[in-house]
């Protein structure tokens, strides 16, 4: 597996045992070992995206808490019907070879990657959550700065993670850079496109329930048994700064050099798409 510096683009050589090192060309900091690379992206993200990054970090902390403490909160499990459906979609449309899973989460291997792993694909997992027990090559970092050379990857997967990135445009551009021509990007997303009157009605219902509950429910989400996360006023829910929909994503993907080949609309929270790099 080849790596490149997210600052200067020069090739990186990983040490055999986990240790901190710097890029010999620009002194960008990393921690690496066999099949593990952690990028020091905080300063770079803050400098480029400012408050946009800080807000994303706050909501990703919420997601990290729920994924680790709430049963069924992670897509690494295969006991959910939606995960099984996406696993079949991935097995059908992925290009074998090198597979990059963006937002792979904290567990060893998401269920939707198991068939690709069994077939011999090289699995690379990218996530800001640190983990050293991933069943593949683990990159701790962000999708806006992917430490891989251009045209290295055959398939990029975003399983409900596209709306967790700091900047969607930068993420799509990086994904297109690392995908080989003819490779694919597979996404599982939601469709939150609703008319204004539905959004207004939903907001009124939440405020009515808040009066009955005795606290502002639009600022708190409670998960059993006792996990509580805070929803800032600038967020649309505990984990997202904005809501996504497949039409907007398709327009952005086409502008970045993709064409949509498959749209499997199974429900508002279960939209599977496949895009080919052209």
N, C-alpha and C positions, 0 to 999 in steps of 0.2 A: 504494500500500500504506500503510495506516494503522498506527501504532504507539502504544502507551501505556506509561507508566512502570510498572515492576514494584513500585515503592514506594508511589506515591500514586494511580496510575490515571489521571493526566492525560495528554492527548495529547502525543506527542513529534514534533518535526520534525527530520528527519535533515539534516545538512549535505551539500552537494554533493560535497565532497572529504573523504577519511578524516581525522578528527581527534577528539580527546577533547572531550566536552561534558557538561554536567550538566542535569538536569531543572530548568526554571525555577521549578517549584513546590516541590520538596523537595530539590534538589541531589544526587539520585542520579546516580552516574557512569556514563557510557557512552562508547564509541568508535563513531562511525558515519560513513557516507558513502553514496554512491549504491548502493542494494540491499545494504547491509551494516550490521549492528548488533551490537556486542559489549556484553553486559551485565556489569556488575561485581557478580557474584552471590556471591562467596566469603564475604564478611562476613555477608550475609543468610542464606545456607544454614547457616553455622556457628552463627549465633545461634538459628536456628529448630530445627535438627536435631542439632546438637552432634556427638558421636562417630559417629552414624549417617551423617552427611555425610562425615566424615573417612575412615571405612572404605570408603565408596562411591568416594571420590576415589582411594584406593590401588588398588582393583581396576580402576577405569577407566584408570589409568595402565598397568596390565598389558594391557588391551584395546587401548589406543592403540599400545603397542609391537608387539603381534602383528599388528594390522591394517596397520601401516606396514612391517613387516619380513618377514612370512611370506606367501608366495604363496598366494592363494586365501583369505586371512583376511578379506577385505572383501566385503560383499554388493553393492558397486558393480560387481562383475564379472558378466558375463552368460554365462560359460562353465560355469556350474553348473546342473545339472538342477533343484535345489530353487529356485534364483533364477528360473529360467524359469517354473516352476510358480507361484511367488508373483506374478510379473509378470502372468501371465494372470489370476490371482485379482483382483489390483488393477484391471486393465483392465476386468474384468467388473462389479465391485461399487462402484468409486469413484464419487462424485458430482463431476462436472466443475465447474470454477470455480477456487476457491482451495484448494490442497492443501498441508497442513503435514506434512512428514516429520520425525518426532521421532527423533533418533539417526541422522541422515543420513550421518555419517561424514566422512572427510577428503577424499574425491575429488569431482570436479566434479558427477557425477550418478549416483546408484544406478540399476542396470539396470531395476528395477521401476518407475521413474518415467518412463522414456523414452516410453512410449506416451501417457501423460498430457501430457507436455511437447509431443509432436508434435501432439496434439489441441488445443493452445492453452491448457491449464490454467496458472494462475499457481502456480509451485512455490516453496514456502518451506521451507528446510531449517534445522532447529534441532539444535545439537549443542554440547557443551562444548569439543570440539576446534576450535581456531581454523583457519579457512581463508578465503581471499579469492577463490578461483577457482570458487566454486559456480555452477552454471548455473541461477541463479534468485536469489531473495532469501535471503541468508544471515544467520541469527541465531546468534551464539555465546552460549550461555546454557544454562539448565536447564529441564526440563519442569515443575518445581514453580512456576516464575515465568515465564510466557510473556508477552512484551511486545506482545501483540496485543489489540485491543478484543474485547468479547463478540460472539458470533454473527457472526464474520467469515469463518470457514473452512467449506468444504463437506465436506472429507475430511481426517481426521487418520490418519496411518499410523505404526505402530510395527513395524518389521521387526527382530525379535529384540532389541528395545531396551527393552521394558517391564521386564525384570528387571535392567536396568542403572541405573534411576533411583534417586535418593536415597530418595524416599518414594512408594510406589505410590498410596496414597490421595490425596495432594496432587496427583499427576500426573493421575489420572483426573478429579479435580474441575476442574483447569485445562483439561483437554481438553474436558470438557463445557461449560465456560464459553465457549470460543472457537468451538465448533461451532454452526452454525445449526440450528434445529429441522428435523428431517428429514435433516440431514447424517449422515455415517457415520464410524465409527472402525474401521479395518482393522488387524488384528494378526497377525503371524507369531510364534508362541511354541512352546515345548516343553512336554511333559507329563512331569513328573518325579514324579508321584504313584506311589509304590511302597509295598507293605506293609513293615512293620518288619523282617521276617526277610530280605527282599532287601537292604535297606540294611545290615543287619548282615553278611550274607554278602559284600557288595561291599567293606565296610571290612576284613574279614578277608583278602580276596584282595589288596587293596592293601598291607596290612602284610606279607603273605607275600612279595610281589614286592619289597618294600623290603628285606627281609632278604637276598634273593638279589642285589639291586642294590648293596647296601652304603650306601644313603642313604635317608632317609624320602621315598618317592615321593609321599606325600600332601601334602608341603610344596613340591614342585617340579614344574614342567611344562616339558619340553624340546621345542622346535620346531626343525625343520631350517632352516638348517644349524647354528646355534649360539645360538638365542634361548632364554633361560631366564627364567621368571617364578616368583615365590615365592607360595605359597598360605598365608595366615595360618591359624591354628587356628580363627578365627571365621568363615572363609569355607567355602563348600561346593565351590568350584573356583576357578581363577585369576581369574574375572571376576564371581562372584556371591556375595552375602551369603546368599541364600536360593534355593530352587528353586521354580519356578512350576508351575501346572497349570491347564487351562482351566476347570475347575469353580469353583475359587476366584476366578479372574478374572471369570467370568460373574456370580457373586454380587456382587462389588464394583461391576461395571459397572451392574447393575440398580439397586443402591442409589444410584448416582450419577445416574440418569436416562437409562439406555440400555436397549434391548432387543436381544437377540441375534437376528439374522436368518439367519446362515449359520455353520455349523461344518463345515469340511472337514478331517477327521482323516486325514492321509496317512501318519502315522508319529509316533513319540514326539518327534522333533525337527522335525516339519513339520506343525504344527497351524495352520490359517488360520481366522480368525474375522472376522466383520463384525457390528458393532453399530450400530444406528440411534439417534440422539438423539431422545427423545420429549418 
